[in-house]
Amino acid sequence: MSAQQTIHVDGEWREAASGATRDILDPADATVLAVVSESGTEEADAAVAAARTAFDAGAWPRTPVAERAALLRRTADLLIRNREKIALLESQDSGKTPEEGRDDVDRAADTFRYFADLVTNESGGRVVDAGSDTVLSVVVHEPVGVCALITSWNSPLLQACRKIAPALAAGNTLVVKPSALTPLTTVDLIDLLAEAGLPAGVANLVTGADAAVGVRLAAHPDVDLVSFTGGPSGGTEVSRAAATGAKKVALELGGKNPNVVFADACATAEGFDTAVDQALNAAFVHSGQARSAGSRLIVEESVRERFVGELARRAERIRLGRGTAEGVECGPLVSAGQLARTEEYVASALAEGAVLRSGGGRPEPSDERSADGYFYAPTVLDQCHRGMRVVRDEILGPVLTVETFRTEDEAVALANDTAYGLAAGVWSADPGRARRVAGRLRHGTVWINDFHPCLPQAEWGGFGRSGTGRASGPAGLAAYREAKHVYQNLAPRPARRFAG
């Protein structure tokens, strides 16, 4: 299989100068899906240089807002035009089902449209009352400059769009570096931006080793902002590299997200069915590889046995297989490393006293599953507690832990007893209780009687080890801007402060 030119610098696709390549594996059967160019520091430097020139001397930062917004809307239309192709590629590359891939394409298009509307509807700046009729004082917003955008392997298309759309809307130029495991839909996205009319050099792409290339981008003196999605250790490396230049840094570092179920949510047959169904949805969408996954079920003691029994029964029936196979509900994990990580955490939990209620291993091969694929059965671990690694650490696999509580205060304490704080769910038939608990949870997003919806117009990010800054919403645009105060004296006179 010949290598794709997946390095995009100043409007041109190229190979790595070293000739290095990387195999991209299909996680459903571990076969080679594509061969891509493997960037090094030389390619990273070239991409930053192109972005720097495009920002300092190019037209994009000075392009009228209406024109930038129009390009974002054209990009959204192109994503929808290519929806089936991109969804299939996302499925093959990351293990998602095509339905999950289509949903990500739709959300990506919505993201481009949202930021197009947001910048179009803004005023010309915020007028500041200086206390004088002879002073015009206004705060305006300008692009930060060159942005290094580093994404992770889960939901690679959507992650890239959440960074690229606001960066472009604000008038920045950029270098995007997708995960070495899942670069293919980001490569497609760069082509769509060019088709939409984005000038050469504004959006550049480097593919390659996550640590070497990502850290080089973060440390580069010509980069003004770094936006990183990944694990805490990677975030620490990026932050340390960026600190030498006092760059703006935004980090999304994951979550260990609680899903709190009160007994009153299960008082009716419909309520019980919905809460169980949504607990499955919270934990096992994209085989648990979403950073927002509700991987900690915290259920009221009085309904625990009934709830967990039904949850485990349904988890056993989830159909695993290659996403393109008819009726498949969960695909494989993204890599052999992620599969081994999941196995190790489950073994650790069982050694620490957890009770296995479903899953707990690799499924047998079938028509939809290769023996070489990275499949792991949806796993429910009962009788867990906060002292277990499986409860504390983000796994990014199909593993759901179960804890119980008796009082509202205990539920809140358990849900907040985490180093992370990305997202949480609350299930209750009592609206007052649900809002009260949601108000006490230290998590960036709290769903009440739902799990997983993310809106481009609402901020996304977390507390604690879940990172810094926010994607999406008005704050998502503000992250890619600098505020400038312009103070104009309309009637200047000598100050006469000095005798001379």
Helices and strands as residue ranges (DSSP letters): E 7-9, E 12-14, E 21-26, E 31-37, H 41-56, G 60-62, H 65-81, H 83-94, H 98-120, E 126-127, E 135-143, E 146-150, H 156-169, E 173-177, H 184-196, E 203-205, H 210-219, E 225-229, H 232-243, E 248-252, E 258-261, G 263-266, H 269-284, G 285-288, E 296-300, G 301-303, H 304-316, H 336-351, E 355-358, E 379-382, H 389-392, E 399-405, H 408-416, E 423-427, H 431-440, E 445-448, G 464-466, E 467-468, H 473-478, E 481-489
